[in-house]
Amino acid sequence: MLSQSHHRENQHNVRHSINKLNTRSLSLATAIITGLVYILCILFVAIAPKAAMAFFSYVLHMDLTNIARVITWGSFIVGLLFWTVGTALYAALIARLYNSFATR
């Protein structure tokens, strides 16, 4: 009898528990993954610019084949910072919004 009562109480608590996102962890993970993807992308553009532009033309539904992109250390660092910090902030906003909905 005690075991059955305890089991029902645990089921009730599990059903009503709210999973929250850890804003800092999600932001950091998003920034790291985005940074790695950005580095792979920039390497693709640097190593095979024509193939990269042809690929991104298909992805973006735009003709990028005649665009020449010169990659410098400055453009690399600015792009890396923009994408990592930008997506980290985006993920933090998503986590905060999700957590505000989850508590209602």
PADRENKOL-653515 format. One line per field, with one value per atom (N, C-alpha, C): residue number from 1; residue in three letters; atom name; x, y, z. Coordinates in nm, 3 decimals, always signed. Example, Ala and Ser with C-alpha at 12.3 -4.5 7.8 and 13.67 -1.06 7.14 Angstrom:
REM residues 2
rokol 1_1_1_2_2_2
kemi ALA_ALA_ALA_SER_SER_SER
lumkol N_CA_C_N_CA_C
u +1.319_+1.230_+1.320_+1.285_+1.367_+1.290
v -0.569_-0.450_-0.330_-0.225_-0.106_+0.003
w +0.780_+0.780_+0.780_+0.708_+0.714_+0.787
//
This chain:
REM residues 104
rokol 1_1_1_2_2_2_3_3_3_4_4_4_5_5_5_6_6_6_7_7_7_8_8_8_9_9_9_10_10_10_11_11_11_12_12_12_13_13_13_14_14_14_15_15_15_16_16_16_17_17_17_18_18_18_19_19_19_20_20_20_21_21_21_22_22_22_23_23_23_24_24_24_25_25_25_26_26_26_27_27_27_28_28_28_29_29_29_30_30_30_31_31_31_32_32_32_33_33_33_34_34_34_35_35_35_36_36_36_37_37_37_38_38_38_39_39_39_40_40_40_41_41_41_42_42_42_43_43_43_44_44_44_45_45_45_46_46_46_47_47_47_48_48_48_49_49_49_50_50_50_51_51_51_52_52_52_53_53_53_54_54_54_55_55_55_56_56_56_57_57_57_58_58_58_59_59_59_60_60_60_61_61_61_62_62_62_63_63_63_64_64_64_65_65_65_66_66_66_67_67_67_68_68_68_69_69_69_70_70_70_71_71_71_72_72_72_73_73_73_74_74_74_75_75_75_76_76_76_77_77_77_78_78_78_79_79_79_80_80_80_81_81_81_82_82_82_83_83_83_84_84_84_85_85_85_86_86_86_87_87_87_88_88_88_89_89_89_90_90_90_91_91_91_92_92_92_93_93_93_94_94_94_95_95_95_96_96_96_97_97_97_98_98_98_99_99_99_100_100_100_101_101_101_102_102_102_103_103_103_104_104_104
kemi MET_MET_MET_LEU_LEU_LEU_SER_SER_SER_GLN_GLN_GLN_SER_SER_SER_HIS_HIS_HIS_HIS_HIS_HIS_ARG_ARG_ARG_GLU_GLU_GLU_ASN_ASN_ASN_GLN_GLN_GLN_HIS_HIS_HIS_ASN_ASN_ASN_VAL_VAL_VAL_ARG_ARG_ARG_HIS_HIS_HIS_SER_SER_SER_ILE_ILE_ILE_ASN_ASN_ASN_LYS_LYS_LYS_LEU_LEU_LEU_ASN_ASN_ASN_THR_THR_THR_ARG_ARG_ARG_SER_SER_SER_LEU_LEU_LEU_SER_SER_SER_LEU_LEU_LEU_ALA_ALA_ALA_THR_THR_THR_ALA_ALA_ALA_ILE_ILE_ILE_ILE_ILE_ILE_THR_THR_THR_GLY_GLY_GLY_LEU_LEU_LEU_VAL_VAL_VAL_TYR_TYR_TYR_ILE_ILE_ILE_LEU_LEU_LEU_CYS_CYS_CYS_ILE_ILE_ILE_LEU_LEU_LEU_PHE_PHE_PHE_VAL_VAL_VAL_ALA_ALA_ALA_ILE_ILE_ILE_ALA_ALA_ALA_PRO_PRO_PRO_LYS_LYS_LYS_ALA_ALA_ALA_ALA_ALA_ALA_MET_MET_MET_ALA_ALA_ALA_PHE_PHE_PHE_PHE_PHE_PHE_SER_SER_SER_TYR_TYR_TYR_VAL_VAL_VAL_LEU_LEU_LEU_HIS_HIS_HIS_MET_MET_MET_ASP_ASP_ASP_LEU_LEU_LEU_THR_THR_THR_ASN_ASN_ASN_ILE_ILE_ILE_ALA_ALA_ALA_ARG_ARG_ARG_VAL_VAL_VAL_ILE_ILE_ILE_THR_THR_THR_TRP_TRP_TRP_GLY_GLY_GLY_SER_SER_SER_PHE_PHE_PHE_ILE_ILE_ILE_VAL_VAL_VAL_GLY_GLY_GLY_LEU_LEU_LEU_LEU_LEU_LEU_PHE_PHE_PHE_TRP_TRP_TRP_THR_THR_THR_VAL_VAL_VAL_GLY_GLY_GLY_THR_THR_THR_ALA_ALA_ALA_LEU_LEU_LEU_TYR_TYR_TYR_ALA_ALA_ALA_ALA_ALA_ALA_LEU_LEU_LEU_ILE_ILE_ILE_ALA_ALA_ALA_ARG_ARG_ARG_LEU_LEU_LEU_TYR_TYR_TYR_ASN_ASN_ASN_SER_SER_SER_PHE_PHE_PHE_ALA_ALA_ALA_THR_THR_THR_ARG_ARG_ARG
lumkol N_CA_C_N_CA_C_N_CA_C_N_CA_C_N_CA_C_N_CA_C_N_CA_C_N_CA_C_N_CA_C_N_CA_C_N_CA_C_N_CA_C_N_CA_C_N_CA_C_N_CA_C_N_CA_C_N_CA_C_N_CA_C_N_CA_C_N_CA_C_N_CA_C_N_CA_C_N_CA_C_N_CA_C_N_CA_C_N_CA_C_N_CA_C_N_CA_C_N_CA_C_N_CA_C_N_CA_C_N_CA_C_N_CA_C_N_CA_C_N_CA_C_N_CA_C_N_CA_C_N_CA_C_N_CA_C_N_CA_C_N_CA_C_N_CA_C_N_CA_C_N_CA_C_N_CA_C_N_CA_C_N_CA_C_N_CA_C_N_CA_C_N_CA_C_N_CA_C_N_CA_C_N_CA_C_N_CA_C_N_CA_C_N_CA_C_N_CA_C_N_CA_C_N_CA_C_N_CA_C_N_CA_C_N_CA_C_N_CA_C_N_CA_C_N_CA_C_N_CA_C_N_CA_C_N_CA_C_N_CA_C_N_CA_C_N_CA_C_N_CA_C_N_CA_C_N_CA_C_N_CA_C_N_CA_C_N_CA_C_N_CA_C_N_CA_C_N_CA_C_N_CA_C_N_CA_C_N_CA_C_N_CA_C_N_CA_C_N_CA_C_N_CA_C_N_CA_C_N_CA_C_N_CA_C_N_CA_C_N_CA_C_N_CA_C_N_CA_C_N_CA_C_N_CA_C_N_CA_C_N_CA_C_N_CA_C_N_CA_C_N_CA_C_N_CA_C_N_CA_C_N_CA_C
u +0.082_+0.000_+0.087_+0.187_+0.276_+0.352_+0.394_+0.468_+0.382_+0.255_+0.164_+0.141_+0.124_+0.102_+0.226_+0.341_+0.467_+0.486_+0.450_+0.463_+0.372_+0.249_+0.156_+0.207_+0.262_+0.316_+0.434_+0.520_+0.634_+0.588_+0.485_+0.431_+0.374_+0.306_+0.248_+0.359_+0.466_+0.577_+0.649_+0.665_+0.732_+0.648_+0.518_+0.429_+0.431_+0.447_+0.441_+0.578_+0.685_+0.817_+0.839_+0.911_+0.935_+1.082_+1.111_+1.249_+1.283_+1.382_+1.428_+1.559_+1.581_+1.708_+1.807_+1.929_+2.036_+2.083_+2.050_+2.077_+2.225_+2.309_+2.453_+2.508_+2.467_+2.516_+2.471_+2.346_+2.295_+2.366_+2.386_+2.456_+2.598_+2.668_+2.807_+2.817_+2.732_+2.732_+2.702_+2.606_+2.570_+2.687_+2.753_+2.867_+2.981_+3.009_+3.119_+3.089_+2.970_+2.932_+2.930_+2.875_+2.870_+3.010_+3.099_+3.238_+3.306_+3.283_+3.342_+3.286_+3.157_+3.095_+3.146_+3.163_+3.215_+3.357_+3.439_+3.576_+3.576_+3.491_+3.481_+3.435_+3.341_+3.288_+3.397_+3.470_+3.573_+3.686_+3.715_+3.815_+3.768_+3.642_+3.583_+3.595_+3.562_+3.569_+3.715_+3.808_+3.949_+4.013_+3.977_+4.040_+3.978_+3.848_+3.778_+3.672_+3.716_+3.619_+3.510_+3.543_+3.440_+3.337_+3.385_+3.293_+3.208_+3.269_+3.195_+3.084_+3.119_+3.018_+2.908_+2.943_+2.841_+2.750_+2.808_+2.728_+2.634_+2.690_+2.606_+2.504_+2.530_+2.429_+2.305_+2.327_+2.214_+2.142_+2.219_+2.161_+2.079_+2.131_+2.066_+1.973_+1.966_+1.881_+1.920_+2.050_+2.104_+2.227_+2.257_+2.377_+2.497_+2.580_+2.699_+2.827_+2.813_+2.930_+3.029_+2.985_+3.075_+3.125_+3.094_+3.139_+3.272_+3.370_+3.501_+3.509_+3.545_+3.553_+3.698_+3.755_+3.891_+3.883_+3.950_+3.949_+4.080_+4.065_+4.181_+4.169_+4.277_+4.269_+4.166_+4.159_+4.062_+3.918_+3.890_+3.753_+3.718_+3.818_+3.796_+3.758_+3.835_+3.811_+3.679_+3.652_+3.525_+3.407_+3.415_+3.307_+3.289_+3.400_+3.394_+3.330_+3.372_+3.312_+3.164_+3.131_+2.991_+2.903_+2.943_+2.860_+2.855_+2.966_+2.964_+2.888_+2.918_+2.848_+2.701_+2.676_+2.537_+2.450_+2.501_+2.420_+2.411_+2.514_+2.507_+2.397_+2.389_+2.282_+2.144_+2.137_+2.012_+1.968_+2.061_+2.029_+1.987_+2.053_+2.017_+1.875_+1.839_+1.702_+1.600_+1.633_+1.544_+1.527_+1.637_+1.631_+1.549_+1.568_+1.493_+1.343_+1.311_+1.171_+1.110_+1.181_+1.135_+1.111_+1.207_+1.193_+1.075_+1.048_+0.933_+0.802_+0.797_+0.677_+0.665_+0.777_+0.775_+0.725_+0.742_+0.698_+0.552_+0.486_+0.343_+0.256
v -0.119_+0.000_+0.126_+0.127_+0.241_+0.258_+0.147_+0.151_+0.206_+0.167_+0.215_+0.365_+0.413_+0.554_+0.635_+0.582_+0.650_+0.655_+0.547_+0.539_+0.644_+0.658_+0.757_+0.899_+0.924_+1.057_+1.090_+0.992_+1.015_+1.042_+0.968_+0.991_+1.132_+1.178_+1.312_+1.417_+1.399_+1.494_+1.496_+1.381_+1.373_+1.441_+1.420_+1.481_+1.633_+1.687_+1.832_+1.897_+1.821_+1.883_+1.959_+2.068_+2.152_+2.145_+2.109_+2.109_+2.247_+2.308_+2.440_+2.425_+2.516_+2.520_+2.604_+2.558_+2.636_+2.735_+2.861_+2.964_+2.974_+2.972_+2.985_+2.866_+2.746_+2.626_+2.623_+2.655_+2.655_+2.761_+2.878_+2.986_+2.946_+2.890_+2.850_+2.738_+2.639_+2.528_+2.578_+2.668_+2.724_+2.803_+2.882_+2.962_+2.872_+2.767_+2.676_+2.605_+2.550_+2.479_+2.575_+2.693_+2.791_+2.833_+2.851_+2.885_+2.778_+2.652_+2.542_+2.535_+2.553_+2.553_+2.671_+2.786_+2.904_+2.878_+2.816_+2.785_+2.689_+2.587_+2.494_+2.566_+2.655_+2.731_+2.820_+2.891_+2.981_+2.903_+2.784_+2.698_+2.654_+2.620_+2.580_+2.694_+2.816_+2.933_+2.962_+2.946_+2.975_+2.870_+2.745_+2.636_+2.619_+2.629_+2.608_+2.717_+2.839_+2.951_+2.932_+2.881_+2.864_+2.758_+2.647_+2.542_+2.592_+2.667_+2.721_+2.815_+2.904_+2.999_+2.927_+2.824_+2.745_+2.675_+2.616_+2.548_+2.646_+2.760_+2.857_+2.923_+2.924_+2.973_+2.885_+2.754_+2.661_+2.675_+2.688_+2.695_+2.823_+2.935_+3.065_+3.107_+3.026_+3.055_+3.189_+3.216_+3.338_+3.302_+3.384_+3.360_+3.427_+3.348_+3.399_+3.360_+3.297_+3.241_+3.348_+3.469_+3.574_+3.664_+3.629_+3.709_+3.655_+3.743_+3.705_+3.749_+3.658_+3.688_+3.676_+3.787_+3.787_+3.771_+3.671_+3.644_+3.694_+3.782_+3.831_+3.786_+3.799_+3.764_+3.852_+3.978_+4.069_+4.028_+3.995_+3.953_+3.820_+3.732_+3.604_+3.626_+3.709_+3.732_+3.804_+3.906_+3.979_+3.886_+3.806_+3.712_+3.608_+3.556_+3.456_+3.516_+3.636_+3.701_+3.731_+3.783_+3.815_+3.691_+3.583_+3.464_+3.394_+3.385_+3.316_+3.396_+3.525_+3.608_+3.625_+3.646_+3.664_+3.542_+3.423_+3.304_+3.270_+3.306_+3.284_+3.371_+3.496_+3.584_+3.534_+3.488_+3.433_+3.312_+3.221_+3.103_+3.142_+3.242_+3.288_+3.343_+3.418_+3.470_+3.358_+3.258_+3.144_+3.071_+3.047_+2.977_+3.056_+3.187_+3.269_+3.267_+3.278_+3.274_+3.137_+3.032_+2.897_+2.879_+2.921_+2.907_+2.988_+3.103_+3.182_+3.113_+3.045_+2.970_+2.841_+2.778_+2.652_+2.667_+2.786_+2.805_+2.840_+2.864_+2.901_+2.779
w +0.000_+0.000_+0.000_+0.085_+0.092_-0.039_-0.097_-0.222_-0.335_-0.341_-0.445_-0.430_-0.310_-0.284_-0.323_-0.288_-0.320_-0.473_-0.542_-0.687_-0.753_-0.707_-0.763_-0.740_-0.623_-0.592_-0.683_-0.709_-0.799_-0.941_-0.986_-1.120_-1.131_-1.028_-1.026_-1.035_-0.961_-0.963_-1.097_-1.158_-1.288_-1.394_-1.389_-1.487_-1.480_-1.361_-1.342_-1.332_-1.351_-1.348_-1.479_-1.470_-1.586_-1.620_-1.745_-1.791_-1.842_-1.781_-1.824_-1.899_-1.989_-2.062_-1.984_-1.978_-1.918_-2.024_-2.005_-2.105_-2.139_-2.038_-2.060_-2.139_-2.102_-2.171_-2.316_-2.340_-2.477_-2.561_-2.505_-2.578_-2.611_-2.515_-2.536_-2.640_-2.629_-2.725_-2.866_-2.877_-3.007_-3.066_-2.983_-3.030_-3.078_-3.005_-3.042_-3.174_-3.186_-3.309_-3.428_-3.409_-3.516_-3.557_-3.461_-3.492_-3.576_-3.539_-3.616_-3.758_-3.771_-3.905_-3.987_-3.923_-3.993_-4.044_-3.962_-4.002_-4.121_-4.117_-4.231_-4.357_-4.342_-4.456_-4.515_-4.430_-4.480_-4.548_-4.495_-4.559_-4.698_-4.710_-4.838_-4.939_-4.895_-4.983_-5.021_-4.926_-4.954_-5.045_-5.025_-5.101_-5.240_-5.248_-5.376_-5.395_-5.424_-5.432_-5.536_-5.654_-5.758_-5.718_-5.664_-5.617_-5.502_-5.411_-5.296_-5.343_-5.435_-5.485_-5.562_-5.637_-5.709_-5.609_-5.504_-5.401_-5.331_-5.288_-5.216_-5.308_-5.438_-5.533_-5.529_-5.521_-5.511_-5.377_-5.270_-5.136_-5.118_-5.167_-5.146_-5.260_-5.366_-5.482_-5.546_-5.549_-5.609_-5.691_-5.790_-5.870_-5.803_-5.738_-5.672_-5.745_-5.860_-5.929_-5.975_-6.002_-6.048_-5.935_-5.814_-5.700_-5.651_-5.647_-5.594_-5.449_-5.364_-5.220_-5.176_-5.132_-5.082_-4.930_-4.881_-4.737_-4.677_-4.579_-4.507_-4.361_-4.286_-4.143_-4.073_-4.112_-4.052_-4.080_-4.207_-4.241_-4.175_-4.163_-4.095_-3.948_-3.879_-3.735_-3.712_-3.793_-3.778_-3.804_-3.910_-3.939_-3.830_-3.780_-3.672_-3.547_-3.509_-3.391_-3.413_-3.531_-3.560_-3.549_-3.614_-3.615_-3.479_-3.408_-3.278_-3.175_-3.164_-3.065_-3.102_-3.231_-3.276_-3.249_-3.281_-3.257_-3.108_-3.031_-2.885_-2.825_-2.867_-2.818_-2.864_-2.986_-3.040_-2.958_-2.929_-2.849_-2.707_-2.650_-2.515_-2.513_-2.615_-2.622_-2.637_-2.718_-2.734_-2.600_-2.530_-2.401_-2.300_-2.294_-2.199_-2.232_-2.360_-2.400_-2.371_-2.404_-2.376_-2.226_-2.144_-1.998_-1.945_-2.003_-1.957_-1.993_-2.108_-2.144_-2.060_-2.029_-1.957_-1.814_-1.757_-1.618_-1.607_-1.718_-1.715_-1.711
//
